[in-house]
Amino acid sequence: MNMDEKKYALLIIDMQNDFVLPGAPACVAEAAATIPILKRLLDHFRTRRLPVFHIVREYRADGSDIEITRLEGFVQGQRYAAPGTPGCEIVDDLTPIDGEYRVVKNRFSAFMNTELDFMLRRLAATHLVVCGTQYPNCIRATIFDAVAYGYPVINITDATSAQTHAIADSNILDLRNIGVECVLCDEFLSQPNWLENEFTSSGRPDGIVIREGFHAMDFERVRAWLAATYWSPGIAQETVERAARNSALVIGAFAASGVQVGYGRVVSDCTRFAYLADIIVDESRRGMGIGRAMVRFALNHPEMTSVRKWTLATRDAHGVYAPLGFGPITEFENKPESWMIRRLDETCVQDG
């Protein structure tokens, strides 16, 4: 894979009741304080539909699968992280939602004897953001293994906990010394290139970067373009943004200067059906292949690989889409009359 292609995945480590809640049998002193920061981070990944992994540990009651350094204390003291118990559950504020992954480990590293690396590669994740609890054990082991597997890693320091600040500081120093980015949550969220999926691969016009993600878009420019079209005349910015938020994929093309020069979105169940909408390029950049590059990006997106039927509607841009395999419904459907449409008025006609 071209290393200019970036897709971030979030790994939240061991944020389970037995390790986080005050008074829990294996409570990490600083863990509970990180929950609000982790929630902010999690919300940003969810908004951008980037992969989220909740890494948890589970131990058998007899300690047969616990780390050797913890075995004696575990069997002689209070058990923790037992499958099926409330203590093993992820804390309420970080509960996984549909589409997020729960990976069980019984060693410090999230990679050891788990399917994590396989899943990351299947999802085309190239960069990892790691946080959770706690530094000297699971955070550290997971990050070191991630680097060994070839993943660039960012550690969100105020979303990661240890028993003491001194322990955290010494581990952060070590991680930085192996080339890991260690930053505060606010710093991470303020950098758009760390938050959006950015592709600068072959198949795009020179100097053009294609990015995905709602927060990467310049919606004032996008609204101005769409408001001048035949399919969305005079459209309000609020409507443009609402449509984008409720789309499966939002993409933009950007010049080397950072100015947005193209836009599009995909309405889809990410499984069988997808509709290309609002594909548009700034008038000064038309004829350069930018529109086709954005469509190709959407067609090849990892979240869209199982989609079998792509549709769009256009009055005058057939030449943009035909080389990518699009054609009249009559070419693909034995009974085109089976297709139906309902619209309220002429302004609702959608363009691909």
N, C-alpha and C positions, 0 to 999 in steps of 0.2 A: 504493500500500500504506500502511496505517495505520502511522505511525512508532512506535507503541507495540508493533508486532510486531517481534520481534528474532530473527534466526537468524544465528549466528556461523559463519564459515568460517575455517579456518587456512591461511595461505600460508607455506610454508617455502621460502626462496629459496636456490638455488645450493649446497646442501650436498652437493656432489659431490667425489669423491676428489681431483681436480686442484686444488680450491680449499681443501680441508680438511686433508688428510694432510700431516704435516711432511715437507719435502723435495720435495713435489709442485711442478710447474712454475709454478703460479699460487697457491701457498699463501697464505692470509690468516692472519696470525700468531695471531690470537685465536680462529679458527674452531673448532679441535678442542676447545677447552675448553667450548664451548657445547653439545656433543653430549648430555651427560647431562641438561641442562636442557631441551633440545629434546625429548628422549625422554619426559620427564615430561609436557610439554605435549601432545605427540602422543598419549600414552596417554589423557589426559583427553578429548581430542576423539574418540578412537576409542570410549571407553566410552560417550560420549553420542551416538554415531553422527552427529556433525556433519561437514559436508564438510571434507575435507583436500585441499589442492593442493600438490603438489611441483613447484615451478617450477625448471626447469633450463635451462642454455644449451648450445647445440651450435654449433660453428664448422666450416665447410668448411676443408679443409687448405690451400687457396690464399688463405685470408683474405678471400674475396670478400664474406662476410656479417658480418665483425667490425666493431665500432665503429671509426670513422676514427682516434680517438685511440689505439687499440691496434694498428692495422694494421702499422706498421713493426716494432714489437717482436715481433709475432706471426710475421711472415714471415721475419724475420732471426734469430729465436731458436727456442726450443723450443715446439712446438705444444701446445695443450691443449684440453680439452673437445671432442675429435673423436668423432663418433658411432661407436659400436661398440667403443670402447676402454675398458679398466678405469677410466681416469681420468675418464671421462664419467659413470660410474655414481654413484648416490647412496650415501653412506657406509652401511655395513652396519647400524648401529644404527637408521637411519631409513628402511630399505627400505620402499617402499610396499606395502600389502596390497590385496587385492581390495576394490574400492569406492572407492579413493582415485584421485586424478587426477594425471597427469603432463603438465605443459604446457611445451612447448619455446619458448624465446625466444632471439633473437640480438641483442637490444638490452638496455639497462639495465632498462627497465620491463617488468614482466610483462604489462602491458596492450597494449604497442605491437605491432600486427600479430599478435596472438594471439586465441584464442577465449575468453580468461579471462572477460571481462565478460559475454559471452553465457552461459557456463556458470553463473556465479554467479547471474545473474538467473533462469535456468531452474531452478536449485535453490532459489530463493527466499531466497538469502543476503542479509542486509541490513547486516551488520557484519563487518569483517575484522580478524583478528589476524595480524600480519605479523612474521616473524623469519627468521633465517638469516644470510647473508653477501652483500655487505658494505655498511657504512653509506653511504659517500659516493657509491656508484654504484647498485647494483641495489635495495637497500633503500629508499634515498631516492627514487629515480625511481618505484618501484612505489607507494610511499605517497602521493607527490604526485599521481600519476595516479589513484589510488583516491579521494582526496578530490575531485579534479576530476570524477570519475564519480559522485560523490554517496554514497560509502561512508564512514560513520564508521569510524575505524581505531584499533586499539590496537597499539602496538609493545612487545614484550616485550624489554626492554633487555638482560637478562643471557642471553637466547637469541639475541642478534644480535651480530655481530662486526665488527671493523675491524682495520686493521693496527696501530693504537695506541689507547690509551685516550683520548688527546687528540682524535683524529679522531672517535671514538664520542661523546664528550661534546659536541663542537661540533654534530654532526648531531642529537643528541637535543634540544639547545636549539632548533635550527631547527624540528624537528618539533613540539615543544610550542608554538612560537610560531604555528603554523598550526592549532592545536586538536587535535593528535593526542595521545591518552593514551599516555604512555610510563611503563611500570611494570615492576617486577621480576616474575619468574614466581610467586613465593610470594604476592605481593600479588594478582596476577590470579587464582590458583587459590583464594584465600580469599574471593573475592567470588562468591557463587552466581549473582547476576544476570548476571555476565559469562560464566558457564559453561553456563547452561541456556537452552534455547529458551523464551522467555516470550511469551505472547500475551495481550493485553488488548483484543482487537478486539471488534467488534460481534458479537452472538450469544451473549454470556455475561451472566449476571446482574450487576447493578451491584455494584461493589466486589469482584468475584471475578477473580482472575488464574489463568490456566491455564498451567502450566509442564510441560515435558518434561525427562527426564533422571533417571537413577538417584539421583544425589547430591542432587537437590532434594527428595527424598521424606523424610517423617518416618515411618520404618518401624515405630517403636513404636506410633504411632497407627494406622497401616494394619493392623498385626497384630491389634490389639485389635478393630478393626472386623471383619476377616475371621474371627477366631476365634469371633465371635458369630453368624456366618451359618449357613444350612442347608447351604451347599455346601463350607464349609471349617471345620467346627467344631473348635475347639481347635488350629488350625494353629500351628506353631512359627514364630518370627520368621526363623530360618535358612531355612526353606522358602519363606517369603514373599520374602525377599531373593534367594534362588536363582532363583525363578520370574521375578522382575523382571529380574535380570541376563541371563537367557536369552530375554527378550522383545524383539521388534523395536521396541516403543515403550512407554515408561512415562510416564504423565501424572498430574498432580495438580492439584486446585483449591485455591486459597489465598485466605483472607480478607485484607482490607486490613491486618490486624494481623500477617500473616505466618503465621498458624496454618493448617495443612492441614485442609481440610474435605471433600476428595474424592480418589478414587484410581481408577485403572484401568490396564489394560495391553492390548497387542495382540500376539498370536502370529501371525507372518506371514513369508512369503518376500519380502514387499515387491514382489511382481510380479503374482501371480494370486490368492492366497488369504490371508485374514486372519480371525482369530478374536478377538472381543472377550471379555475375561475380567476378573473381579474388579471390575467397575464398582460402586463403592459411594460413598455420601455419608454424612457424619456425620449421626446421627439428628436433631440440632437444626437441620440445614440442609436437610432434605428438603422437597420440594414447591416449591423455588425455581428449578428448571430447571438445577441444577448438573450432574446426571448427564447430561442431554441435551447440555449444552454441552461436556462432556468427550468424549462420543461424536462430536459434530460436529467437534471439534478433530481427533480421530483420523481421521475420514473425509476431512477436507480436508488432512491433513498432506502436504507435498510428497513424502515418501518413499512414500506410499501411493496416489499418483494412478493407477497402472496396475493396482491390485488390482481384479479383476472380481467376486469372490465374497466377501462378508463373512458370517460366521456368528456366532451366539451361542446360549446356552441360558439360559432364565430360567423361574422358576416363577410369578412374580407381577408382573413389571415390563414386561409387553408394551406398556403405555401409554407408557412412556418411549421405546421404540424404534420403534414403528409410525410416528410422524410423520416419522421419518428414513428411511423406506423399507423397514424390516424387516417381514417377515411369515412365516407358517408355510411350511415347505418345500413343502407341497402347492401353494402359489400360484406357485412359481417353477420347480419341477422336474416334468417330465412323468412321471418314474418315481421318486417319493420313496422307494420300496422299495429303490432302489439305494444309499441311504445306510446305512452300518453304523457301529456303535460298539462299542468294547471297553473295559470298565472292570473294575477289580480288586475294588472293593467300593463300597458306597453313598457313602462319604466322598469318592470320586473324582469325583462328579458336579460338573461345572463350571458356574458361572453366568456370564452375560454381564453 
